[in-house]
Every structure is written in structure tokens, then in C-alpha cells.
């Protein structure tokens, strides 16, 4: 079973950790629209694509690496304060003459990552959004904006797709979107027009893993049907076959717990598969084994 995860940040990493437990081969298409923190600084200072989300996904695919803690170490003081070792490794490989994809591959081999991680495009891109009728530019600004977010887009709107990303969509038997920040991680990975077209045409089982909670910000107060409606708005109505969602114990969080409004989602033509996806602690994150069991059950349903 070839499993492709699309998204970014900690959400895509959660799906990759689950995929390690049931997939035969694994790959990820990971957004490079991030402009904050260490990766945003390196992008400005060194002219390399933002790599923070890529780094998190490489780390998720190497849970047993003896280098993992060092790779994910964030400096707390000095001139390197805020930088992450893994970001510096990828940026260093680019400065050594490798292109961005080669730098990711070199880093994956060094870390022992069990799968491929690629960007959606090699072109410089910037995330823009309309919030309460005003244009907001930059991933961090969009993520922290207050108000009604109408839609997001890339600037430029038609970056050239990375060919390897297109090939992975064709290669996949199962495509997993999310979980994670919907407008700043999941959707931007698919706003490259040719990637969106490839996802629409894909014969793979296309699954959206719904968030457990919606903190204040871009998806404040969203329930499952709201997440799906936003995906339909940006990517089209033929891009999600199944929504996988948590049902059962509520997560321990002060954020809005996502309500799984099954009739509303099914009325949009999408199947809903519900499972208990929380760790025993009740923390608001997807338990890898439980998510793996749920996603593998969707494989069996579609076979």
C-alpha cells in the first residue's frame, strides 16, 4: 500500500507516524509557504525555500533515529537562538551545491527517514488571504489574523509544480490530507494548479483527517463540515472521498472541540469514518496507532 500524506507541520507528521505502522511505502508533499521562525529567517538570509515543515516530516519518518533529538534541537540562546539543527542541515546542504530536493534527500539518508518528502513546487511562493475584506500576506500573518478568513491563495497563483510531486500523486494508493492548520498547511500544499488537477483525477482513496480541536484563529469554531466546505471551496468537490474523524472521549483542551456533524458531511457526498483517535492521556493530538488502525480500516473498505 503506497500512502501519500499532503500537508505540513505537526499535522502531516502525525499522519506520517501513523502511516509507518501500516503502509508498505510512504511519501509526503509538504508545503513550503511557511515564513515564520527559523525556516523563515533562513529563507530570507540564505535564499533557501522554507524547510521547517519538511524537517518535521523527515523527523516523523525517523522515530528510531539516534540523531532525532539533536536534529530537532532548537537553540535557546546566542546568535543561533530560535534556529533548529535540522533546518541548518538542510540549508547547509543547499549551500554545498545541492538543489532543495537533493538537500532533503541527503538529510533523509543521514537521519534514516523511511519515506520520501518533497515540496509541491521549487518556485518561491507566498501565502496570501482575504480576512474580513482585507488582504493579508505571509503564512504567519494569515495564521494569526483575527476575523473571518474567506480564502487563501498563492502568490504567484500558478507556480510550476515539482514533477516528483505530480508523480507521487499518481503513485499513491491512498492519499491522506491533514490533519493540521487547514488554511496555512493543508490547503497551500495543493494550490499549485497542476497538483490540484492531479488530486482531482487520482484514483487513490483520498482521505481528510479532521482536526480534534480548533484553536482561535484561522478555523475558530469550525466543525467537520466547515473543514470539508473549505476544502471544497479551494480544491473542488471531487478531491475528498472519506473524512476520518475522532468520536468518543473529548480531548483535554481549552480550544473549540471539533464536532463531527456526520449528516452534514454525508450530505456533501463524502463518507465519514469515526474512531477513537485520542491517546490515553486525552491530549489533543492523534494517537499514531489508533490513527493507523482507522486509516488501515479505510484501506480495507476501499479494497
C-alpha positions in Angstrom: 0.0 0.0 0.0 1.5 3.3 -1.2 0.5 6.1 1.2 1.0 9.8 0.4 0.5 12.4 3.0 -0.1 16.0 2.0 0.1 19.0 4.3 2.6 20.4 6.7 3.8 21.0 10.2 2.8 18.8 13.1 -0.4 17.6 11.5 1.3 15.9 8.5 3.9 14.5 10.9 1.1 12.8 12.8 -0.3 11.1 9.7 3.2 10.0 8.7 3.8 8.4 12.1 0.6 6.5 11.6 1.5 5.5 8.1 4.7 3.9 9.3 2.5 1.4 11.2 0.5 0.1 8.2 1.9 1.4 4.8 4.2 -0.5 2.5 5.8 2.7 1.1 5.3 6.3 2.3 5.8 9.7 0.8 4.8 13.3 1.7 4.2 16.5 -0.2 4.9 19.3 2.3 4.1 23.0 2.0 7.0 25.5 1.6 4.8 28.6 2.2 6.0 28.9 5.8 7.6 32.3 6.5 8.0 32.2 10.3 10.6 31.1 12.9 13.9 29.5 12.0 13.0 28.5 8.5 11.6 31.9 7.6 14.8 33.5 8.8 16.9 31.2 6.8 14.8 31.7 3.7 15.4 35.5 3.9 19.1 35.3 4.9 20.2 32.5 2.6 17.7 32.4 -0.2 16.6 28.8 0.5 13.0 27.6 0.5 11.4 27.4 4.0 12.1 24.0 5.3 10.5 23.8 8.8 7.6 21.7 7.8 9.8 19.4 5.7 12.1 19.0 8.7 9.2 17.9 10.9 8.1 15.3 8.4 11.6 13.9 7.9 11.8 13.6 11.7 8.4 11.9 11.9 9.7 9.3 9.4 12.7 8.5 11.6 11.3 7.8 15.1 14.1 5.4 16.0 17.0 7.6 14.7 19.7 8.1 17.4 20.1 11.6 15.9 16.5 12.6 16.3 16.7 14.7 19.4 19.7 16.5 18.1 18.1 17.0 14.7 15.1 18.6 16.3 17.1 20.6 18.9 16.2 24.3 18.9 18.9 26.7 20.2 17.8 28.7 23.2 20.4 31.4 23.3 23.3 33.1 21.4 23.3 34.0 17.8 21.6 30.8 16.8 18.7 31.3 19.2 15.5 30.1 17.6 17.2 28.0 14.9 16.7 24.3 14.7 19.6 22.0 13.9 17.7 20.2 11.1 16.9 23.4 9.4 20.5 24.3 9.4 21.5 20.9 8.0 19.1 21.3 5.0 20.2 24.9 4.4 23.8 23.8 4.7 23.3 21.1 2.0 21.8 23.7 -0.3 24.9 25.9 0.2 27.1 22.9 -0.6 25.6 22.9 -4.0 22.6 20.5 -3.8 19.2 21.7 -5.0 16.4 21.8 -2.5 15.1 18.3 -3.3 18.6 16.8 -3.2 19.2 18.5 0.1 16.1 16.9 1.5 17.2 13.5 0.2 20.7 13.9 1.7 19.2 14.8 5.1 16.7 11.9 4.9 19.5 9.5 4.4 21.6 11.0 7.2 18.6 10.8 9.6 17.3 7.4 8.4 13.9 8.6 7.3 11.7 5.8 6.0 10.0 7.6 3.1 10.2 10.4 0.7 9.4 14.1 1.4 9.1 16.6 -1.5 7.9 20.2 -1.9 4.9 21.0 -4.1 7.0 23.5 -6.1 10.5 24.7 -6.3 9.4 28.2 -7.1 9.3 30.9 -4.4 5.8 31.2 -3.1 4.0 33.4 -0.6 0.7 32.7 1.1 -2.0 35.4 0.9 -5.5 35.5 2.3 -8.6 37.7 2.4 -9.7 38.3 6.0 -12.8 40.5 6.6 -12.3 42.0 3.2 -8.6 42.9 3.8 -5.6 41.2 2.1 -3.1 39.6 4.5 0.3 38.4 3.2 2.5 35.7 4.7 1.8 32.4 6.4 2.4 33.7 9.9 0.2 36.8 9.4 -2.6 34.6 8.0 -2.3 32.1 10.8 -2.6 34.8 13.5 -5.1 37.1 11.8 -8.4 37.7 13.6 -11.6 37.8 11.7 -13.4 35.8 9.0 -11.0 34.2 6.6 -12.7 34.0 3.2 -10.0 32.2 1.2 -6.3 31.7 0.7 -4.1 31.7 -2.4 -0.5 31.6 -3.5 1.5 34.5 -4.9 2.2 33.8 -7.7 -1.0 31.9 -8.4 0.5 29.5 -10.9 3.9 28.2 -9.7 5.4 25.4 -11.6 4.8 22.1 -9.9 7.7 19.9 -8.8 7.5 17.0 -11.2 8.2 14.5 -8.4 5.1 15.7 -6.5 2.9 15.0 -9.5 4.4 11.5 -9.9 3.7 10.8 -6.2 0.0 11.6 -6.6 -0.2 9.1 -9.5 1.9 6.6 -7.5 -0.3 6.6 -4.4 -3.0 4.1 -3.4 -4.1 6.2 -0.5 -3.8 10.0 -0.2 -4.1 11.5 3.3 -4.8 15.2 3.8 -4.1 16.7 7.2 -4.7 17.0 10.0 -3.2 20.4 10.9 -3.7 24.0 10.1 -6.2 24.0 7.3 -5.5 27.3 5.6 -1.8 27.6 6.3 -0.6 23.9 6.0 -3.0 21.6 4.3 -4.6 23.7 1.5 -1.4 25.6 0.5 0.3 22.3 -0.4 -2.4 21.8 -3.1 -2.9 25.3 -4.5 -0.3 24.6 -7.3 -2.8 24.3 -10.1 -1.4 21.1 -11.7 -1.3 19.4 -8.3 -4.9 20.2 -7.6 -5.8 18.8 -11.0 -3.8 15.6 -10.3 -5.6 15.2 -7.0 -9.0 15.5 -8.6 -8.1 12.9 -11.3 -6.5 10.5 -8.8 -7.9 7.0 -8.4 -6.4 6.7 -4.9 -8.6 6.7 -1.9 -8.5 10.4 -0.8 -8.9 10.9 3.0 -9.1 14.0 5.0 -8.2 13.5 8.7 -10.2 16.1 10.6 -8.7 18.1 13.4 -9.5 17.3 17.0 -9.8 20.9 18.1 -9.9 24.4 16.5 -8.0 27.0 18.5 -8.8 30.7 18.0 -7.6 31.8 14.6 -8.0 30.6 11.1 -10.6 27.9 11.8 -12.1 29.2 15.0 -15.3 27.4 15.8 -15.1 25.1 12.8 -16.9 21.7 12.9 -16.2 18.8 10.5 -18.5 20.1 7.7 -16.8 23.5 7.9 -13.4 22.0 7.3 -14.8 20.0 4.3 -16.6 23.0 2.9 -13.3 24.9 2.9 -11.5 22.1 1.1 -14.3 22.0 -1.5 -14.1 25.8 -1.9 -10.3 25.7 -2.6 -9.7 22.4 -4.2 -13.0 21.3 -5.7 -15.7 18.9 -4.6 -14.0 15.8 -6.2 -10.9 15.8 -4.0 -12.1 14.0 -0.8 -13.7 10.6 -0.6 -13.6 10.0 3.1 -13.4 12.1 6.3 -11.7 10.3 9.2 -12.7 11.9 12.5 -12.5 11.3 16.2 -15.5 10.4 18.2 -15.7 9.4 21.8 -13.8 11.0 24.7 -13.4 14.7 24.3 -9.7 15.9 24.1 -8.4 17.8 27.1 -8.2 21.3 25.7 -9.5 24.8 26.1 -9.9 25.1 22.3 -13.1 24.5 20.5 -13.6 20.7 20.2 -14.5 19.9 16.6 -18.0 18.5 16.4 -18.4 15.6 13.9 -21.6 16.6 12.2 -22.0 13.4 10.2 -25.3 14.1 8.4 -23.9 17.4 7.1 -20.7 15.9 5.9 -22.5 13.0 4.2 -24.9 15.4 2.6 -21.8 16.8 0.8 -21.2 13.4 -0.8 -18.4 12.3 1.5 -18.2 9.2 3.7 -17.4 9.6 7.3 -15.3 7.0 9.3 -15.2 7.7 13.0 -12.8 6.2 15.5 -11.4 6.9 18.9 -8.2 8.7 17.9 -7.0 10.2 21.2 -4.0 9.0 23.2 -4.8 7.6 26.7 -3.8 11.0 28.2 -6.6 12.7 26.3 -4.1 15.3 24.9 -5.5 17.0 21.7 -3.3 15.1 19.3 -3.8 12.0 17.1 -2.5 8.8 18.6 -0.3 7.1 15.9 -1.5 3.5 16.5 -5.2 4.4 16.7 -5.0 6.7 13.6 -3.1 3.9 11.8 -5.9 1.4 12.7 -8.5 3.8 11.4 -6.7 4.6 8.2 -6.0 0.9 7.5 -9.7 0.2 8.0 -10.4 2.6 5.2 -8.0 0.7 3.1 -9.9 -2.5 3.7 -13.2 -0.7 3.0 -12.0 0.5 -0.4 -10.3 -2.8 -1.5 
